[in-house]
Amino acid sequence: MKSRMLRIYEEERKQLSDEEISIILDGGRKWDISECLKKGGVGIFPHTYLKNCGDHIAACVHGCLDSFADQVLVLGVMHGLSEIQVQLRKKEFAGEDLKHERLRCIQGPDLSKGTEWTSEFSLKSFLFLLEHEVKRRNQKRPKIYLRFPFLVNKSPKTLSDIEDLEKIAKDSVLVATADFCHHGIAYNDALSNVLTGDRALEYAKESITTSLSFLKGKDYDGFIQHSIDIKSDAFDVGSILMHLKSPLQTKVHDIRIVDTSALFDQNQAPSWVAASLISCC
């Protein structure tokens, strides 16, 4: 499944014309989160189709550049769909001690703790739009720190390299990606229970609002359990944000239901993800 997603999203980026990219970037101007970021807040963007939520991602790109920060810390989701990662995630949810697991770490391009991040797609569209916007503005690109935490297991303070991440965060503008709610037959929901249309959007809004309340309250247990319930991929990113930034007031700027059926073999419809733009200040 992951290789199919990588291929589809990569092809989407390749097919975009310069004019279409500019339209996406201009669309991100609907929201200004730069002041939030300057004050030490966080911007959270989705990572599904650019055609459906590229303006959400662009809003965070603009927020980073408009803050005129020298460096930006970007937290990515490790979807972890290899067999070993799937099994480790199950052990995490079962409450097993994973402190000595090799993959319980923070990965990134300038770190030596693993290479699994290289096949991860969650930050590729953000970096794609960032590069185009830097060129459009003829503006100096800030130093970018990409970090991919995995298996935080409700205990970010015991995570390998957490002190280094804390130091980077103190001197950086911070944005992160997360898709808080997945739903449909591709995500193992029974067809008879799948929500569509207005009911889907209502469910997504309720689910994301509840998830953010756990973030604000720094409730690791509640956040992880709710993430499992709504099929969120924010387990690690959310836990890191709680550790680095909580308590913060959250604002949901926009939520959209995005059809993700085509990302799966045999076009498993109906299936969708809730794409959302969120700021935490």
ABEGO torsion letter per residue (X at the ends): XAAAAAAAAAAAAAABBAAAAAAAAAAAAABBAAAAAAAGBBBBBBABBAAAAAAAAAAAAAAAAAAGBABBBBBBBBAGABAAAAAAAAAAAAGBBAAABAABBBBEAABAAEAAAAABAAAAAAAAAAAAAAAAAGBBBBBBBBBBBBGAGGBAAABBGAAAAAAAAAABBBBBBBBABBBEAAAGBBAAABBBEAAAAAAAAAAAAAAAAAAAAGBAAAAAAAAAAAGBAAAAAAAAAAAAAOBBBBBBABBBBBBAAAABBGGBOBBBBBBBBBBBX
